[in-house]
Amino acid sequence: MAEAESVSVDGWDFSWLDGRATEQRPSWGYQRLMGTRMARSATALDIETGGGEVLAATESWPPNLARAARLLRPRGVAVVADADDPPLPFADGVFDLVVSRHPVNACWAEIARVLQPGGTYFSQEVGPRSVFELVEWFLGPQPPAIEHSRHPDKARAAAEAAGLEVVDLRLESLRTEFFDVGAVVYFLRKVVWMVPGFTVERYRGEIRALHDQIQSEGPFVAYASRFLIEARKPA
């Protein structure tokens, strides 16, 4: 517990959870598909790049920004500090490819604006009720508006409203297991929007009860939700 509370949670490297938690990966293989598209791209943008583990270039959280800059600038990639709110700090029609893995909020109007005619937006996003078994352990039942706030049908409608054509949309549910409460503490410190304001002290009772359940019944099982969306701007 002490280690889980103190270890760095910068970036999107989850290797600290090796042996402590597992999550199925989506069948489509986002990083491979994104890399294929990147190889064909002349000018690309990665929105909310995290610590630069996947690509580049915009990021809002200072620890991730510093990590991304250290990793990517020596490779000739521009890393731009940008709030998660619009507008994006780029001119119209700059990029032939925009990608984003697990964006907090896809701003479709801005994505459409910075894409060149014929350009593509390619993203893997968190879907509805992702790891809600864990969320509800700490927060209780959530209202339907929160449960379904990240549904892929809403993403399709927003993309089309921004003038983009959705050419691929897939949703999968992925088994996730936590083998000890240290893994849970680390996960909730890193993915801060799951249980806002999470601290060990604040939720000590829930953590103790979860520890007892894992000891008696085995890993805590939840289901992550992911969807893949690809949209194109008309030429």
C-alpha positions as CSV (number, residue, x, y, z in Angstrom):
1,M,0.0,0.0,0.0
2,A,2.8,2.4,0.9
3,E,4.5,1.7,-2.4
4,A,1.3,2.1,-4.4
5,E,0.7,5.5,-2.7
6,S,4.2,6.8,-3.4
7,V,5.2,5.5,-6.8
8,S,5.2,7.9,-9.7
9,V,2.0,7.9,-11.8
10,D,3.4,10.2,-14.6
11,G,2.7,9.2,-18.2
12,W,0.7,6.1,-19.4
13,D,3.2,3.4,-18.7
14,F,1.3,0.8,-16.6
15,S,4.2,-1.6,-16.1
16,W,4.1,-1.2,-12.3
17,L,1.0,-3.3,-12.5
18,D,2.8,-6.3,-14.0
19,G,1.8,-9.3,-11.9
20,R,-0.7,-7.2,-9.9
21,A,-3.4,-6.6,-12.5
22,T,-4.4,-7.7,-16.0
23,E,-6.6,-6.3,-18.7
24,Q,-7.6,-7.9,-22.0
25,R,-6.5,-6.0,-25.1
26,P,-8.9,-5.0,-27.8
27,S,-8.8,-7.4,-30.8
28,W,-8.1,-4.7,-33.3
29,G,-4.6,-3.8,-32.1
30,Y,-4.7,0.0,-32.0
31,Q,-1.0,0.7,-31.9
32,R,-0.3,-1.5,-34.9
33,L,-3.1,0.1,-37.0
34,M,-2.1,3.6,-35.9
35,G,1.5,2.9,-36.9
36,T,0.4,1.8,-40.3
37,R,-1.5,5.0,-40.9
38,M,1.4,7.1,-39.5
39,A,3.8,5.5,-42.0
40,R,1.6,6.8,-44.8
41,S,1.1,10.3,-43.2
42,A,3.0,13.5,-44.1
43,T,1.9,15.6,-41.2
44,A,0.2,14.0,-38.1
45,L,-1.0,15.1,-34.7
46,D,-1.5,13.0,-31.5
47,I,-3.9,14.7,-29.2
48,E,-3.4,14.1,-25.4
49,T,-0.3,12.2,-26.0
50,G,0.3,11.3,-22.3
51,G,4.0,10.8,-21.7
52,G,4.7,10.3,-25.4
53,E,4.6,6.5,-25.1
54,V,2.6,6.2,-28.3
55,L,3.3,9.3,-30.4
56,A,3.1,13.1,-29.9
57,A,2.1,16.1,-29.7
58,T,-0.5,17.9,-27.5
59,E,-0.8,17.4,-23.8
60,S,-2.2,19.4,-20.9
61,W,-1.1,17.7,-17.7
62,P,2.4,19.1,-16.7
63,P,4.0,15.8,-15.6
64,N,3.0,14.1,-18.8
65,L,4.1,17.1,-20.9
66,A,7.6,17.1,-19.4
67,R,7.9,13.3,-20.0
68,A,6.6,13.6,-23.5
69,A,9.1,16.4,-24.3
70,R,12.0,14.4,-23.0
71,L,11.0,11.4,-25.1
72,L,9.9,12.9,-28.3
73,R,11.8,16.1,-29.0
74,P,15.1,14.3,-29.6
75,R,13.2,12.4,-32.3
76,G,12.2,15.6,-34.1
77,V,8.6,15.6,-32.8
78,A,7.1,18.9,-31.6
79,V,5.3,18.7,-28.2
80,V,2.8,21.4,-27.6
81,A,1.3,22.3,-24.2
82,D,-2.4,22.8,-24.7
83,A,-5.4,22.8,-22.4
84,D,-8.0,20.1,-23.1
85,D,-10.4,22.8,-24.1
86,P,-10.7,24.1,-27.7
87,P,-9.4,25.6,-29.8
88,L,-6.4,23.5,-30.8
89,P,-3.3,25.7,-31.3
90,F,-3.0,24.9,-35.1
91,A,-4.2,26.5,-38.3
92,D,-7.0,25.0,-40.4
93,G,-6.2,22.0,-42.6
94,V,-2.7,21.3,-41.3
95,F,-2.8,17.6,-40.7
96,D,-3.6,14.6,-43.0
97,L,-3.9,12.4,-39.8
98,V,-5.1,13.1,-36.3
99,V,-4.9,10.3,-33.7
100,S,-5.7,10.0,-30.0
101,R,-5.7,7.1,-27.6
102,H,-8.2,7.4,-24.8
103,P,-8.9,11.2,-25.1
104,V,-10.7,12.8,-22.2
105,N,-13.0,14.5,-24.6
106,A,-12.8,14.4,-28.4
107,C,-13.5,17.9,-29.7
108,W,-14.9,17.0,-33.0
109,A,-15.3,20.5,-34.5
110,E,-11.6,21.2,-33.8
111,I,-10.5,17.8,-35.1
112,A,-12.5,18.5,-38.3
113,R,-11.0,22.0,-38.6
114,V,-7.3,21.0,-38.4
115,L,-7.7,18.0,-40.8
116,Q,-6.9,18.5,-44.4
117,P,-9.7,17.6,-46.9
118,G,-9.5,13.8,-47.3
119,G,-7.7,13.6,-43.9
120,T,-8.4,10.9,-41.2
121,Y,-9.1,10.9,-37.5
122,F,-8.2,7.5,-35.9
123,S,-8.8,6.9,-32.2
124,Q,-9.3,4.3,-29.5
125,E,-11.6,5.6,-26.8
126,V,-12.9,4.6,-23.4
127,G,-16.5,3.3,-23.8
128,P,-19.5,3.2,-21.6
129,R,-19.4,1.7,-18.0
130,S,-15.7,1.1,-18.3
131,V,-14.4,-0.6,-15.1
132,F,-17.7,0.5,-13.4
133,E,-17.5,-2.5,-11.1
134,L,-14.6,-0.7,-9.4
135,V,-16.1,2.8,-9.6
136,E,-19.3,1.6,-8.0
137,W,-17.4,-0.2,-5.2
138,F,-16.2,3.2,-4.1
139,L,-19.0,5.5,-5.2
140,G,-22.1,3.4,-5.3
141,P,-24.5,3.2,-8.3
142,Q,-24.1,5.9,-10.8
143,P,-26.9,7.7,-12.7
144,P,-27.6,6.6,-16.3
145,A,-26.2,9.9,-17.7
146,I,-22.8,9.0,-16.3
147,E,-23.0,5.3,-17.2
148,H,-23.7,5.9,-20.8
149,S,-21.8,9.2,-21.3
150,R,-19.1,7.7,-23.5
151,H,-21.3,5.6,-25.8
152,P,-19.9,5.1,-29.3
153,D,-23.2,6.1,-30.9
154,K,-22.7,9.5,-29.4
155,A,-19.2,9.7,-30.9
156,R,-20.6,8.8,-34.3
157,A,-23.3,11.5,-34.0
158,A,-20.8,14.1,-32.9
159,A,-18.4,13.3,-35.7
160,E,-21.1,13.4,-38.3
161,A,-22.3,16.7,-36.9
162,A,-18.8,18.1,-37.4
163,G,-18.9,17.1,-41.1
164,L,-16.9,13.9,-40.8
165,E,-17.8,10.5,-42.3
166,V,-17.4,7.6,-39.9
167,V,-15.9,4.7,-41.8
168,D,-15.2,2.3,-38.8
169,L,-16.8,1.9,-35.4
170,R,-16.2,-1.1,-33.1
171,L,-17.0,-1.7,-29.3
172,E,-15.5,-4.4,-27.1
173,S,-15.8,-5.3,-23.4
174,L,-12.5,-6.5,-21.9
175,R,-12.0,-8.5,-18.7
176,T,-9.9,-6.8,-16.1
177,E,-8.5,-8.3,-12.9
178,F,-6.9,-6.7,-9.8
179,F,-4.9,-9.2,-7.7
180,D,-4.3,-6.9,-4.7
181,V,-5.5,-3.6,-3.3
182,G,-2.1,-2.0,-4.1
183,A,-3.0,-2.4,-7.8
184,V,-6.4,-0.7,-7.2
185,V,-4.7,2.2,-5.3
186,Y,-2.2,2.8,-8.1
187,F,-4.8,2.5,-10.8
188,L,-7.1,5.1,-9.2
189,R,-4.2,7.5,-8.5
190,K,-3.3,7.3,-12.2
191,V,-6.7,7.3,-13.8
192,V,-7.9,10.2,-11.7
193,W,-11.4,10.6,-13.3
194,M,-12.6,7.1,-12.2
195,V,-13.0,8.1,-8.5
196,P,-12.5,11.9,-8.3
197,G,-10.7,13.0,-5.2
198,F,-9.5,9.4,-4.4
199,T,-7.1,9.0,-1.5
200,V,-6.3,6.0,0.6
201,E,-7.3,7.9,3.8
202,R,-10.7,8.9,2.4
203,Y,-11.6,5.4,1.2
204,R,-9.8,3.3,3.8
205,G,-13.0,1.4,4.7
206,E,-13.8,0.5,1.1
207,I,-10.1,-0.5,0.5
208,R,-10.1,-2.8,3.6
209,A,-13.4,-4.4,2.5
210,L,-12.0,-4.9,-1.0
211,H,-8.8,-6.4,0.4
212,D,-10.8,-8.9,2.5
213,Q,-12.9,-9.9,-0.6
214,I,-9.8,-10.5,-2.7
215,Q,-8.2,-12.6,0.0
216,S,-11.3,-14.8,0.3
217,E,-12.6,-14.9,-3.2
218,G,-9.6,-14.1,-5.5
219,P,-9.0,-11.3,-8.0
220,F,-11.5,-8.4,-8.2
221,V,-13.0,-8.6,-11.7
222,A,-14.2,-5.6,-13.7
223,Y,-14.8,-5.0,-17.4
224,A,-13.1,-2.2,-19.3
225,S,-14.9,-0.8,-22.3
226,R,-13.2,0.4,-25.5
227,F,-14.3,1.5,-28.9
228,L,-12.3,2.2,-32.1
229,I,-13.5,5.0,-34.3
230,E,-12.2,6.1,-37.7
231,A,-13.6,9.2,-39.4
232,R,-12.7,11.0,-42.6
233,K,-13.0,14.6,-43.8
234,P,-14.6,14.8,-47.2
235,A,-12.1,15.7,-49.9
